Amino acid sequence: MTAKLVDDITETGSDKDREARGQGIANVVTGFFGGMAGCAMIGQTMINVRVSGARTRLSTLAAGVFLISLVVGLGAVVAVIPMAALVAVMILVSVSTFDWHSVTPSTLKLMPAGETVVMALTVTGTVATNNLAIGVGVGVLASMALFARRAAHLVDVTRKIDSDGSRAKYWVSGELFFASDQELIDAFDYPNDPPRVLIDFSQAHLWDTSAVAALDAIAGHYERHDIDLELTGLNQLSERLHRDLSGQFATAH
């Protein structure tokens, strides 16, 4: 998140994987010397980049060297700084780095309701527990739930009957997984379809066992109506998943 913000401000790119590896290695090494693991400091970074105009890694090195000099060389002096003064500095940093435009009523009206809910849950979780990690965890879980709910309704099924009425062809598009499997099962007209049915999955992808179980359930419905079913268009990964697991989860539906 911090690297993305810096990229947006400086209009440059960065290797997020490299940053994560460097942070992880540093935390492991720090542990051997009795230090505490840490993460990117978004407040200090924003002051460094936005206020001070830093643009190179030299600024990060300089900030680190200055901080360790204060702690090691001037620890006694730092210790007498009143806590109220430090609180004032942190408040100033918060005010300077916060994007106030993002919480104005006009902006919130334009934002999807789900994103507003995630933001509110993250803030509430952080304030209620005094733990940013818990607040972020709550926000991530809420985002996952909202994404699954949105993706579950992105499955589209269209139907066409051949001119002679002997075959029905369905085209399925979207992501097929645990949240969309029932919607897929309910999309077919089992009792009224002709003797032959072709389902084209060239615009769809199977992600999990629930999707495979859904296909088995569809096949079972058509079998009970003595309808010949043909599945086509599965991509390589979906075909492999279906081949390996088909027939093992039919009872789930």
C-alpha positions in Angstrom: 0.0 0.0 0.0 2.8 2.4 0.9 4.7 1.6 -2.3 1.6 2.1 -4.4 1.0 5.6 -2.8 4.6 6.6 -3.5 4.3 5.3 -7.1 1.1 7.4 -7.6 2.7 10.6 -6.1 6.0 10.3 -8.0 4.5 8.9 -11.2 7.1 6.1 -11.2 6.9 2.3 -10.9 8.4 0.0 -8.3 8.9 -3.7 -7.8 6.4 -4.6 -5.0 7.7 -8.2 -4.8 11.3 -6.9 -4.2 10.1 -4.5 -1.5 8.3 -7.3 0.2 11.3 -9.6 0.0 13.6 -6.9 1.4 11.2 -6.2 4.3 10.9 -9.9 5.1 14.6 -10.6 5.1 15.3 -7.5 7.2 12.7 -8.6 9.8 14.2 -12.0 10.0 17.7 -10.7 10.4 16.5 -8.1 13.0 15.1 -10.9 15.1 18.5 -12.5 15.6 19.7 -9.2 17.2 16.8 -8.9 19.5 15.0 -6.3 17.4 11.3 -6.0 16.6 9.9 -6.7 13.2 8.4 -3.7 11.4 6.6 -2.7 8.2 6.6 0.3 5.9 5.7 3.5 7.8 3.1 5.2 5.7 3.0 8.4 7.8 6.8 9.0 7.7 6.9 8.0 4.0 4.2 10.5 3.1 5.9 13.3 5.0 9.2 12.3 3.3 7.8 12.2 -0.2 4.9 14.7 -0.3 6.2 17.4 2.2 10.0 17.1 1.8 9.9 16.2 -1.9 12.1 13.1 -1.6 12.5 11.1 -4.8 15.4 8.6 -4.3 16.3 5.8 -1.9 19.0 8.1 -0.4 16.2 9.9 1.5 15.2 6.6 3.1 18.8 5.9 4.1 19.2 9.4 5.5 16.0 9.1 7.6 17.1 5.8 9.0 20.6 7.0 9.8 19.2 10.1 11.5 16.7 8.1 13.5 19.4 5.6 14.7 21.6 8.5 15.6 18.9 10.0 17.8 18.2 6.7 19.5 21.8 5.7 20.1 23.7 9.0 20.4 21.0 11.3 21.8 18.8 8.8 23.6 19.0 10.7 26.9 17.9 14.0 25.2 15.0 12.3 23.3 13.8 10.7 26.6 13.1 14.2 28.1 10.9 15.3 25.2 7.3 15.6 26.6 4.9 13.0 25.4 2.4 15.8 24.6 4.9 17.2 22.1 5.2 13.8 20.4 1.5 13.4 20.3 1.2 16.9 18.6 3.7 15.8 16.0 1.8 12.6 15.3 -1.5 14.5 14.9 0.2 16.9 12.5 1.5 13.9 10.5 -2.0 12.4 10.4 -3.6 15.7 9.3 -1.0 16.2 6.6 -1.1 12.6 5.2 -4.9 12.0 5.3 -6.9 12.4 2.1 -9.7 14.5 3.5 -11.4 14.6 0.1 -12.1 10.9 0.3 -14.5 11.3 3.2 -16.5 14.3 2.0 -20.2 13.6 1.5 -20.0 14.4 -2.2 -17.2 11.7 -2.6 -19.0 9.1 -0.4 -22.1 9.5 -2.6 -20.2 8.6 -5.7 -18.4 5.6 -4.1 -19.9 2.1 -4.2 -21.6 1.4 -0.9 -19.5 -1.7 -0.4 -16.3 0.3 -0.3 -17.7 2.8 2.2 -18.7 -0.2 4.4 -15.2 -1.6 4.2 -13.7 1.7 5.1 -16.1 2.1 8.1 -15.4 -1.4 9.3 -11.6 -0.9 9.1 -11.7 2.3 11.0 -14.1 0.9 13.6 -12.0 -2.3 14.1 -8.8 -0.2 14.5 -10.3 2.3 17.0 -12.2 -0.4 19.0 -9.2 -2.6 19.5 -6.3 -0.1 19.3 -4.7 -2.5 16.9 -4.2 -1.5 13.2 -3.6 -5.1 12.2 -7.0 -6.2 13.5 -8.7 -3.3 11.7 -6.9 -4.1 8.5 -7.9 -7.8 8.9 -11.5 -6.9 9.4 -11.4 -4.7 6.3 -9.7 -7.5 4.2 -12.4 -10.1 5.3 -15.2 -7.6 4.5 -13.6 -6.9 1.1 -13.4 -10.7 0.3 -17.0 -11.2 1.3 -18.2 -8.3 -0.9 -16.1 -9.4 -3.8 -17.4 -13.0 -3.6 -21.0 -11.5 -3.5 -20.4 -9.4 -6.6 -18.6 -12.1 -8.5 -21.4 -14.6 -7.7 -23.8 -12.5 -9.8 -21.5 -12.1 -12.8 -22.4 -15.4 -14.3 -24.4 -15.1 -17.6 -26.2 -17.9 -19.3 -27.9 -17.5 -22.7 -30.0 -20.1 -24.5 -30.9 -20.7 -28.1 -32.9 -23.5 -29.7 -32.0 -24.9 -33.1 -34.4 -24.2 -35.9 -35.5 -27.8 -36.1 -36.1 -27.9 -32.3 -33.8 -30.9 -31.8 -31.1 -29.2 -29.7 -30.8 -26.4 -27.2 -27.4 -24.6 -26.9 -26.4 -22.6 -23.8 -23.5 -20.2 -23.6 -22.0 -19.7 -20.1 -19.7 -16.8 -19.3 -18.2 -15.7 -16.0 -16.3 -17.1 -13.0 -17.7 -20.4 -11.6 -17.0 -21.0 -7.9 -18.7 -21.7 -4.6 -20.6 -18.4 -4.6 -22.0 -18.7 -8.1 -22.7 -22.5 -8.4 -26.4 -22.4 -7.4 -27.0 -19.5 -9.8 -25.6 -21.6 -12.6 -27.6 -24.6 -11.7 -30.8 -22.6 -11.7 -30.2 -21.1 -15.1 -31.2 -24.1 -17.2 -34.7 -25.1 -18.3 -34.4 -28.8 -17.6 -38.0 -30.0 -18.1 -38.6 -28.0 -21.3 -35.3 -28.5 -23.2 -35.2 -30.7 -26.3 -33.6 -34.2 -26.4 -30.1 -32.8 -26.9 -28.4 -30.0 -25.0 -25.0 -28.4 -25.6 -23.4 -26.1 -23.0 -20.5 -24.0 -24.2 -18.0 -22.9 -21.4 -15.5 -21.1 -23.7 -16.2 -17.8 -21.8 -16.2 -19.3 -18.3 -13.7 -20.7 -15.9 -14.0 -23.3 -13.2 -12.3 -22.4 -9.9 -13.1 -24.9 -7.3 -14.9 -28.2 -6.4 -18.2 -26.4 -6.0 -18.1 -25.5 -9.7 -17.4 -29.1 -10.6 -20.2 -30.3 -8.3 -22.5 -27.8 -10.1 -21.8 -29.3 -13.5 -22.4 -32.8 -12.0 -25.8 -31.5 -10.7 -26.7 -30.1 -14.1 -25.8 -33.4 -15.7 -27.9 -35.2 -13.1 -30.9 -33.0 -13.8 -30.7 -33.7 -17.6 -30.2 -37.4 -17.0 -33.4 -37.6 -15.0 -35.2 -36.1 -18.0 -33.5 -38.5 -20.5 -31.7 -35.6 -22.2 -28.3 -36.0 -23.9 -25.9 -33.4 -22.5 -22.6 -32.3 -24.1 -20.2 -30.0 -22.4 -17.7 -28.1 -24.6 -15.3 -25.2 -24.5 -13.7 -25.8 -21.1 -10.2 -24.3 -21.0 -7.2 -26.5 -20.0 -7.3 -25.8 -16.3 -11.1 -26.1 -16.1 -11.0 -29.3 -18.1 -8.4 -30.9 -15.8 -10.3 -29.9 -12.7 -13.5 -31.3 -14.1 -11.8 -34.5 -15.3 -10.2 -35.2 -11.9 -13.1 -34.4 -9.7 -16.3 -35.0 -11.7 -18.6 -37.6 -10.1 -17.2 -37.2 -6.6 -19.4 -34.3 -5.4 -22.7 -34.9 -7.0 -24.4 -35.4 -3.7 -23.5 -31.8 -2.7 -26.5 -30.6 -4.8 
